[in-house]
Amino acid sequence: MAVNLPLRIAVLGNTTDIALRYSFRSTIKVAWVWTRICYPPVVDFFDVAVPSSYPNPSDYDLIVLSGGTVDGIYGREPERALQILIEFNNAYTYLHKVKARFAHQPGFINRFLETIQMAQGQAKTQPEIHAQLTRLLHTAPDLVQDLGHLFTPSQLNGQANTSPHMWIMKLRVFVRTVVEKNRKLVGIGWGHHIICLSFVGGTIQRINSAEPDRTRLSLTERGCKLFPWFRKWGRCMWLHEFHRHEITNHLSPFVSLAYGSKAFVSESNKIMTIQGHPELNQYAVMAVLRATPEYRAGDARRNWQLIMKMKDPGDGTRVWERILKWATE
């Protein structure tokens, strides 16, 4: 890509908070000054809960998938969205396991899929569908035992196909389209989770409590190569984190940039994900804390200590400097 043209960046987030958008623009602007790229980047924002407003990936050089404050509009709770995607991935993996087991019997696979479709069309209950599939899979007791993966809480409660949550599945399709269009894709915070689940079936678990923090990310050797100036700073970077889930496994074909599954880059060098939030300035941090009560500690003294700690900007601007250069490579 020619760096004598403005770098076009599309930011997709699940919030409309002005403070967060301003934080993105201001942090990227400072990082751009350090990059010495000729023209300042053009940054556009899009709402992930409104699929009709998604950008055309071909119009941008870099697509950023981020999180944001919890927003009840369109039912866009980040936690619920993650859970739906986890459930979808479980069902998708189970279907592939069935297809692999009975690959030599295409007729069986067709009967299996037809049974599910007919049961859904006839609005049968989960026990009725389970009984039908158990009879069909009587020669594979291990697959019968795992049948629960097809009957997720979302499906049982009638939520998986309702409009408030369909945007998460459309977002999954969109991020794949970005890569197919040969555009660079970055996931930060919640976007780190979504990309890992969408591309490589990562395992995700909920942590014991909400974790707002200015966190140390210890870099791997590959991470130090991608972010070389952190090598002399103790091979680590400090970023804000707001999350309740963690990726818990190494994701091939992704390469770890930080220990603890906190950052990855794809082998194709087209996708980068980071658990932390390099875009946050102190005003955006305060906006997130205000919008999410469970992030705040219980007493006034601990709240004050948390605010003082979170006001430190960390290494976010340095990280964005590298992301902007990476987008032009």
C-alpha positions in Angstrom: 0.0 0.0 0.0 1.2 3.5 -0.8 1.8 5.5 2.4 1.6 8.8 0.6 -2.2 8.4 0.7 -4.3 8.8 3.9 -4.7 5.5 5.7 -8.4 4.7 5.9 -9.6 3.1 9.1 -13.0 1.7 9.9 -13.7 1.2 13.6 -16.6 -1.1 14.5 -17.8 -1.0 18.1 -20.8 -1.9 20.2 -21.3 1.6 21.6 -22.1 5.1 20.5 -20.3 6.7 23.4 -18.8 10.0 22.3 -15.9 9.8 24.8 -14.8 6.4 23.4 -14.9 7.7 19.8 -13.0 10.8 20.7 -10.4 8.6 22.5 -9.9 6.6 19.3 -9.4 9.6 17.2 -7.0 11.4 19.6 -4.9 8.4 20.3 -4.6 7.5 16.6 -3.7 11.1 15.8 -0.8 11.2 18.3 0.4 7.8 17.1 0.3 9.0 13.5 2.6 11.9 14.3 5.2 9.3 15.6 4.9 7.1 12.5 5.9 9.9 10.0 3.3 8.6 7.5 2.6 11.5 5.2 -1.1 12.1 5.7 -3.2 11.7 8.8 -5.5 8.6 8.9 -9.2 8.9 8.1 -11.2 7.3 10.9 -14.8 6.3 10.4 -17.0 4.6 13.1 -19.7 2.0 12.6 -22.2 0.4 14.9 -21.9 -3.4 15.0 -25.6 -3.7 16.1 -26.8 -2.2 12.8 -25.5 -4.6 10.1 -27.0 -2.4 7.3 -24.4 0.3 8.2 -21.4 -2.0 8.0 -18.5 -0.6 5.9 -17.4 -2.0 2.6 -14.0 -3.6 3.5 -12.6 -2.7 0.1 -13.0 1.0 1.0 -10.6 0.7 4.0 -7.0 -0.3 4.7 -7.6 -1.3 8.3 -10.7 -2.7 10.0 -10.8 -2.4 13.8 -13.2 -4.4 15.9 -13.6 -3.1 19.4 -15.9 -3.3 22.4 -17.6 -0.5 24.3 -19.9 0.4 27.1 -22.9 -1.9 27.7 -25.9 -0.6 25.8 -29.4 -2.0 26.0 -30.4 -0.7 22.5 -30.9 -3.7 20.1 -30.1 -6.0 23.0 -26.4 -5.5 22.4 -25.0 -6.7 25.7 -21.4 -7.8 25.0 -21.6 -10.7 27.5 -24.8 -12.1 25.8 -23.2 -11.6 22.4 -20.1 -13.6 23.4 -22.3 -16.4 24.9 -24.3 -16.7 21.7 -21.2 -17.0 19.6 -19.7 -19.6 22.0 -22.9 -21.6 21.7 -22.9 -21.4 17.9 -19.3 -22.6 17.8 -20.1 -25.5 20.0 -23.0 -26.6 17.7 -20.8 -26.0 14.6 -18.0 -28.2 16.0 -20.5 -30.9 16.9 -21.9 -31.0 13.4 -18.4 -31.3 11.9 -17.7 -34.2 14.3 -20.9 -36.0 13.1 -20.0 -35.4 9.4 -16.4 -36.7 10.0 -17.7 -39.8 11.8 -20.2 -40.7 9.0 -18.3 -39.3 6.0 -18.6 -42.7 4.3 -22.4 -42.6 4.8 -23.7 -39.5 3.1 -27.3 -40.8 3.4 -27.0 -40.8 7.1 -25.7 -37.3 7.3 -28.6 -36.1 5.2 -31.1 -37.9 7.5 -29.4 -36.3 10.5 -29.7 -32.8 9.1 -33.3 -33.4 7.8 -34.3 -34.6 11.3 -33.0 -31.4 12.9 -34.7 -29.2 10.2 -38.0 -31.0 10.4 -38.0 -30.9 14.2 -37.4 -27.2 14.2 -40.1 -26.6 11.5 -42.6 -28.6 13.6 -41.6 -26.7 16.8 -40.9 -29.8 18.7 -39.5 -29.6 22.2 -35.8 -30.3 23.0 -36.6 -33.7 24.6 -38.5 -34.8 21.5 -35.6 -33.8 19.2 -33.1 -35.3 21.5 -35.0 -38.6 21.5 -35.1 -38.7 17.7 -31.4 -38.0 17.3 -30.5 -40.5 20.1 -32.2 -43.2 18.1 -30.5 -42.1 14.9 -27.0 -42.1 16.6 -27.5 -45.3 18.6 -24.2 -46.7 17.1 -22.2 -43.7 18.4 -22.7 -43.3 22.1 -20.1 -40.6 22.5 -22.0 -38.4 20.0 -25.2 -39.1 21.9 -23.5 -37.9 25.1 -22.4 -34.7 23.4 -25.9 -33.9 21.9 -26.3 -31.1 24.4 -24.1 -28.9 22.2 -26.9 -28.7 19.7 -29.4 -27.5 22.3 -28.0 -24.3 23.6 -29.7 -22.1 26.2 -30.3 -19.5 23.6 -32.1 -21.9 21.3 -34.2 -23.3 24.2 -35.2 -19.8 25.3 -36.0 -18.8 21.7 -33.3 -16.1 21.7 -30.8 -17.4 19.2 -32.9 -16.4 16.2 -34.4 -13.2 17.5 -33.5 -9.9 15.9 -31.8 -8.3 19.0 -29.0 -10.9 18.8 -28.7 -11.7 15.1 -26.1 -8.9 14.7 -23.5 -11.1 16.4 -23.8 -13.8 13.7 -23.7 -11.1 11.0 -20.6 -9.7 12.6 -19.0 -13.1 12.5 -19.6 -13.3 8.7 -18.3 -9.7 8.3 -14.9 -10.3 9.9 -14.4 -13.3 7.6 -15.2 -11.1 4.6 -12.6 -8.6 5.7 -9.9 -11.2 5.5 -11.2 -12.5 2.2 -10.9 -9.0 0.8 -7.2 -9.0 1.9 -7.6 -6.2 4.4 -5.9 -5.9 7.7 -8.0 -6.7 10.8 -7.4 -5.8 14.4 -9.4 -7.0 17.4 -9.0 -5.2 20.7 -10.7 -6.1 24.0 -14.0 -7.6 23.1 -12.9 -7.8 19.5 -10.0 -10.0 20.5 -12.5 -12.5 21.8 -14.9 -12.3 18.8 -12.1 -12.8 16.3 -10.5 -15.7 18.2 -13.9 -17.4 18.4 -14.8 -16.7 14.8 -11.6 -17.9 13.1 -10.0 -20.6 15.1 -12.5 -21.8 17.6 -10.7 -20.5 20.7 -11.7 -21.7 24.2 -13.1 -18.9 26.3 -13.9 -18.9 30.0 -15.5 -16.4 32.3 -13.2 -15.1 35.0 -14.2 -14.9 38.7 -14.9 -11.2 38.7 -14.9 -8.2 36.4 -11.4 -7.1 35.8 -10.7 -3.4 35.1 -7.0 -2.8 35.4 -3.9 -1.4 33.9 -2.3 -4.7 33.0 1.1 -5.9 32.1 1.3 -8.0 28.9 4.5 -10.0 28.8 5.6 -10.4 25.2 6.8 -13.5 23.5 9.8 -13.4 21.1 7.4 -12.9 18.2 5.7 -10.1 20.1 9.1 -8.4 20.7 9.8 -8.6 17.0 6.5 -7.0 16.1 6.9 -4.3 18.9 10.7 -4.0 19.0 10.9 -1.0 21.4 9.3 -3.0 24.2 12.2 -5.4 24.2 14.3 -2.9 26.0 11.4 -2.0 28.3 11.3 -5.4 30.0 9.6 -7.2 27.1 6.2 -6.1 28.2 3.5 -3.5 27.5 1.0 -1.9 29.8 -2.6 -1.6 28.6 -6.0 -1.0 30.1 -8.2 -4.0 30.3 -12.0 -4.3 30.8 -13.2 -7.8 30.5 -15.0 -10.7 32.1 -13.7 -13.5 29.8 -10.4 -14.8 28.7 -9.1 -16.9 25.8 -7.5 -19.9 27.5 -5.8 -21.8 24.7 -3.1 -21.3 22.0 -4.8 -20.7 18.7 -3.1 -22.3 15.7 -2.6 -20.9 13.0 -2.4 -17.8 15.2 1.0 -16.9 16.7 1.2 -15.7 20.3 2.4 -12.1 20.7 1.9 -12.2 24.5 1.9 -14.9 27.1 -1.5 -16.0 28.6 -3.3 -15.8 25.2 -3.5 -12.0 25.5 -2.4 -11.1 22.0 -2.1 -12.9 18.6 -1.1 -12.3 15.0 -2.1 -14.6 12.2 0.5 -16.4 10.1 -0.7 -14.5 7.1 0.1 -11.2 9.0 -3.4 -10.0 8.2 -5.0 -10.3 11.6 -3.9 -9.0 15.0 -5.7 -9.3 18.3 -5.0 -7.8 21.7 -6.8 -8.4 25.0 -6.2 -4.8 26.2 -7.4 -1.4 25.0 -4.6 0.7 23.5 -7.2 3.3 22.3 -8.3 4.5 25.8 -7.4 7.8 27.2 -8.3 8.8 30.8 -11.6 10.4 29.7 -12.7 7.2 27.9 -11.6 5.1 30.9 -13.8 7.2 33.2 -16.7 6.8 30.7 -16.4 3.0 30.8 -16.2 3.0 34.6 -19.3 5.2 34.9 -21.3 3.1 32.4 -20.4 -0.3 34.0 -21.1 -0.3 37.8 -19.7 -3.8 38.3 -16.3 -2.6 37.3 -16.2 -0.2 40.3 -15.0 -1.5 43.6 -17.3 -1.6 46.6 -16.0 1.3 48.8 -15.0 4.9 48.1 -11.3 4.4 48.9 -10.9 1.5 46.5 -12.8 3.4 43.9 -10.5 6.3 44.2 -7.4 4.0 44.0 -8.8 2.3 40.9 -9.5 5.7 39.2 -6.0 7.0 39.9 -4.5 3.7 38.6 -6.6 3.7 35.4 -5.8 7.4 34.6 -2.3 6.3 33.6 -2.4 6.0 29.8 0.0 3.1 29.6 1.6 2.2 26.3 -1.5 2.5 24.1 -0.1 5.2 21.8 3.0 3.3 21.2 0.9 0.2 20.3 -1.2 2.3 17.9 2.0 3.6 16.3 3.0 0.1 15.5 -0.5 -0.9 14.3 -0.6 2.0 11.9 2.8 0.9 10.4 1.7 -2.7 10.4 -1.4 -1.7 8.4 0.8 -0.3 5.6 3.1 -3.4 5.4 
